[in-house]
């Protein structure tokens, strides 16, 4: 099932599994031994409260990087 699909009421986003950790970024990768999280948002999209909490916990650990990206150009500018 795609992440976003058209429905009779507009756009419907996929639901996360019941026991999934909330706020986890859309894309997670390892670069140079560090975990990098990429949250993909539309131009005016904002982080949810769960995503903000995840960012704060991730950055606080010192071993993770987290970025909000809105286009492939953003990703390339990060060197990823």
TORKOL-4160 file (C-alpha; in steps of 0.2 Angstrom, whole numbers, padded with zeros to 4 digits, m for minus):
80
<pt num="1" X="0000" Y="0000" Z="0000"/>
<pt num="2" X="0007" Y="0017" Z="m0004"/>
<pt num="3" X="0011" Y="0029" Z="0010"/>
<pt num="4" X="m0002" Y="0042" Z="0004"/>
<pt num="5" X="m0017" Y="0037" Z="m0007"/>
<pt num="6" X="m0032" Y="0047" Z="m0013"/>
<pt num="7" X="m0049" Y="0043" Z="m0005"/>
<pt num="8" X="m0066" Y="0049" Z="m0006"/>
<pt num="9" X="m0063" Y="0062" Z="0008"/>
<pt num="10" X="m0046" Y="0068" Z="0001"/>
<pt num="11" X="m0029" Y="0061" Z="0005"/>
<pt num="12" X="m0027" Y="0047" Z="0017"/>
<pt num="13" X="m0010" Y="0043" Z="0025"/>
<pt num="14" X="m0005" Y="0025" Z="0029"/>
<pt num="15" X="m0006" Y="0020" Z="0047"/>
<pt num="16" X="0009" Y="0014" Z="0057"/>
<pt num="17" X="0008" Y="m0003" Z="0065"/>
<pt num="18" X="0001" Y="m0003" Z="0082"/>
<pt num="19" X="0017" Y="m0006" Z="0091"/>
<pt num="20" X="0028" Y="0005" Z="0080"/>
<pt num="21" X="0039" Y="0019" Z="0089"/>
<pt num="22" X="0030" Y="0035" Z="0085"/>
<pt num="23" X="0041" Y="0049" Z="0078"/>
<pt num="24" X="0053" Y="0038" Z="0068"/>
<pt num="25" X="0059" Y="0047" Z="0052"/>
<pt num="26" X="0054" Y="0041" Z="0035"/>
<pt num="27" X="0071" Y="0037" Z="0030"/>
<pt num="28" X="0085" Y="0030" Z="0041"/>
<pt num="29" X="0103" Y="0027" Z="0034"/>
<pt num="30" X="0120" Y="0025" Z="0041"/>
<pt num="31" X="0134" Y="0036" Z="0035"/>
<pt num="32" X="0152" Y="0036" Z="0041"/>
<pt num="33" X="0146" Y="0026" Z="0056"/>
<pt num="34" X="0132" Y="0038" Z="0061"/>
<pt num="35" X="0114" Y="0036" Z="0060"/>
<pt num="36" X="0105" Y="0049" Z="0049"/>
<pt num="37" X="0086" Y="0051" Z="0049"/>
<pt num="38" X="0077" Y="0060" Z="0035"/>
<pt num="39" X="0060" Y="0066" Z="0038"/>
<pt num="40" X="0051" Y="0070" Z="0021"/>
<pt num="41" X="0039" Y="0084" Z="0021"/>
<pt num="42" X="0030" Y="0094" Z="0009"/>
<pt num="43" X="0034" Y="0113" Z="0007"/>
<pt num="44" X="0023" Y="0118" Z="0021"/>
<pt num="45" X="0023" Y="0102" Z="0031"/>
<pt num="46" X="0028" Y="0103" Z="0050"/>
<pt num="47" X="0034" Y="0090" Z="0062"/>
<pt num="48" X="0022" Y="0082" Z="0073"/>
<pt num="49" X="0024" Y="0082" Z="0092"/>
<pt num="50" X="0030" Y="0064" Z="0092"/>
<pt num="51" X="0043" Y="0068" Z="0078"/>
<pt num="52" X="0049" Y="0083" Z="0088"/>
<pt num="53" X="0052" Y="0072" Z="0104"/>
<pt num="54" X="0061" Y="0059" Z="0093"/>
<pt num="55" X="0072" Y="0073" Z="0086"/>
<pt num="56" X="0077" Y="0079" Z="0103"/>
<pt num="57" X="0080" Y="0062" Z="0109"/>
<pt num="58" X="0091" Y="0058" Z="0094"/>
<pt num="59" X="0101" Y="0073" Z="0094"/>
<pt num="60" X="0104" Y="0072" Z="0113"/>
<pt num="61" X="0112" Y="0055" Z="0111"/>
<pt num="62" X="0126" Y="0063" Z="0100"/>
<pt num="63" X="0126" Y="0048" Z="0088"/>
<pt num="64" X="0112" Y="0053" Z="0077"/>
<pt num="65" X="0109" Y="0067" Z="0064"/>
<pt num="66" X="0091" Y="0071" Z="0059"/>
<pt num="67" X="0085" Y="0082" Z="0044"/>
<pt num="68" X="0069" Y="0088" Z="0037"/>
<pt num="69" X="0070" Y="0087" Z="0018"/>
<pt num="70" X="0058" Y="0094" Z="0006"/>
<pt num="71" X="0066" Y="0088" Z="m0011"/>
<pt num="72" X="0080" Y="0078" Z="m0018"/>
<pt num="73" X="0090" Y="0094" Z="m0019"/>
<pt num="74" X="0089" Y="0096" Z="0000"/>
<pt num="75" X="0096" Y="0078" Z="0001"/>
<pt num="76" X="0110" Y="0081" Z="m0011"/>
<pt num="77" X="0115" Y="0097" Z="m0002"/>
<pt num="78" X="0117" Y="0087" Z="0013"/>
<pt num="79" X="0130" Y="0076" Z="0004"/>
<pt num="80" X="0119" Y="0061" Z="0005"/>
